[in-house]
Amino acid sequence: MNSHSPTRPSSARVLLLTGPSGSGKTSLATATGLPVLNLDDFYKEGTDPTLPQLPDGGGADWDSPLSWDAGAAVAAIEELCRTGRTAVPVYDIATSARTGASGLALDGAPLFIAEGIFAADVIDRCRAAGLLADALCLRGRPTTTFRRRLSRDLREGRKPAVYLVRRGLRLLRGERTIVARHTALGAHPCARPEALARIAAARTGRPVEAAARR
């Protein structure tokens, strides 16, 4: 890799998409047709001694930003913006382990989505690097998010059922606090229709404020 490449102007920008687990981030990102970087693949492994723990002794706190490798995620975003491709870990949530790696290429797309529950935690770094197109926090009814999340997690066998129910109830109680935190970090809170409008604006280079007025 050319040692001078980080100083070249960015050829692509990132739209960070965050929101509570189960809020519909993945389906929305897929619906746009844009390249998508799944930030959940940057979770730490279950054997990592730095994993935060739940205060009730229920194991690792996978909803804490400290359970996630923000540095590696930002490095992947920067490489995608700079070169148009990067290597991404393949993470298995059920086993809390990385099982390999895959390549992600933008194929010339000037915009891509990086989505995950910790996306708001890297807004400042992406903005400071001149890479940020927009940052959105997808929100909806907490009860709808709870049902969607629990159905998905049970279907995919992400964790034992008892753990998933307890986690789901904890996240249900704290959902408004989660959205408020993401908003404080710089993400714009919105429902799916407004999110799609802002993403469309970012694709064409229109000011996001114009999309919000539509």
N, C-alpha and C positions, 0 to 999 in steps of 0.2 A: 504494500500500500504506500502511496506517495506520502512522505512525511509532511508535505505542505498542504495536503488535501483538507484538513480542518479549517484552513483560512479561506477556502474558496466559498463563494456565495452558495447558499442552500439552493438545491434544485427542486426540493419538495418541502411541503409544510405538513404539520401534524394537527389533527383535530382530536383533542382529548375528550373522551366520553366516559363519564363516571356516573355514580348513582348507587343506591342500595342494592345488595345482592338480590336478584330476582326482579329488578325493575324493568327488564327488557332491553338491556344494552346490546347484547349479542345479536338479537333478532333485528334490532334497528340498524346496527352497523352492517349486518349482512344485506338488509333491504336496500341500502344505498348503492350497492355495487362497487364501492371503493375498496381498495386493499385494506385489510384489517390486521392490526397487531394485537394479539390477545395478551394483555398484561398479566393475567393470572398465571401464565407460564413462567413468570419470574418469582413465584413463591419460593421461599426457602424449603429445603428438604426437612422431613420430620426428624432427622438425626442432628440437625443443626443446633448446637448448644445455645445459640443466641435467640432461639424462638421464645416469644413471650408466652406466659402461661396464664390460664384463667384463674381468678382468685379463689374459685370454689373447688379447685383441684380437678377440674374436668378436662385437663389436657391443654394442648397448645391453643392459643387464642389466634385463630386464623383470620379474625376480623380486625386485628391490629395491624397498622402499617409496618410495624417492626417484624412482622412475619414475611415480609416481602423485600426483595432485593431491588430497591429503587435505583441504585447506581447502575446495575446491569440493564435495567429497563431503559434508563435515559441513554445509555451507551448505544443500545439497539435503535432507539428513536433517532439519535444523531447520525448513526451510520446509514439508516434508511434515507434520511433527508439529504445526506451528503453524497451517497453512492447509489441509492436506489435499491439496495439489497442488504440483507443481514441474516445471520444465523440466529434461530430462536430455540430455546429449550422446549422439549416436549414434556409437559408436567402431568402426572397422573394424580388427581386429587384423592382418589380412593386410597392410594398407598403413600401419599405425601412424598413423592419421589420424582426426580427427573428420570425419564426413561430413554432419552435420546435427544436429538436435535433435528430441526428442519430448516429449510431456507425460505425466506420471504422476499419476493421481488416486487417492486412497484410497476415494472414494465412501462415506465414513462409517465405514470400518473403523477400529477403535481401535488396531490393531496392524498393522505391516508388517515385512517382512524386508528387510534390506540385506545382500546377500551378495557376497563376493569374497575374494581371497587376502590383501587388506590390511585387512579389516574390523577385525581386532584392534587396528590402529594408531589407531583412533578411539574405542576403548572409553572411555578416560578422559574425553574431551571430551563424549561423549554422556551419560555418567554425571553429570558435573559440571553439565550443562545440565538434568538431571532427565528425560531422554528415554529412558533405557535400560530395557528390559523384561528382557533376558537377553542373554548373549553366549556363543556355542557355537563350539567348534572340532571339525569333523567329521573323524574319523580312521578308518583301516582298515589293511589290510595294505599295506605299501609296494609290493609287487610288483603287487597288484591295481590300486592307484592308478596305477602306471606304465603298465600295459597300457591302462587306461581313458583316461588322458590322451593317450597317443600315438595311440591309435585315433581319438579325437575330433579331435585337432589335425591329423592327416593327412587325415581325412575333410573337415574344414572348410578345409583349405589355409591354416592360420593363418600358417605360415612355411615356408621351404624345408625339405625332409625331413631333410637333414643337420643343420640347426640344431635341429630338433625332437627328433631322436634324442639329440644331445649334451645338450640341455637336459633331456630326460627322464632320462637316466642321472645327470646332476648332481643333479636333484631327488630321484631314487630314493635316492642316497647320503645326501642331507641331510634326508630326510623327518622323521625323529624329531627332528632339531634344529628344524625348522620348527614342528612341533607344540609342542615345548617352549617356543619363543619366544612363540607365540600364547597358550599357557597362562600364561606369566609376565606377559603383558600383560592378563590377566584373563578370557580365554575358558575355558569349561568344556569339557575334552576328552571326547568321547563318540562312540559309533557311532550309526548311523541310528535304531535303535529308541528309544534314550534321548533323542536329539535331538527326535524326533517327540513324545515324552511331555512334554518340557520346553516345546516350542512350544505344545502343547495346554494346558498349565498357564498359560502366559503369556496365552493367548487368553481364558481364563476368570478370570484374576486369582488363581488358586491359587498358593501358594508353590511355587517350583520344587523345593524340597527334597522336597515331597510327591510330585511327579512322579518324582523319582529313586528313591523307595522303592517304587514300584509294581512 
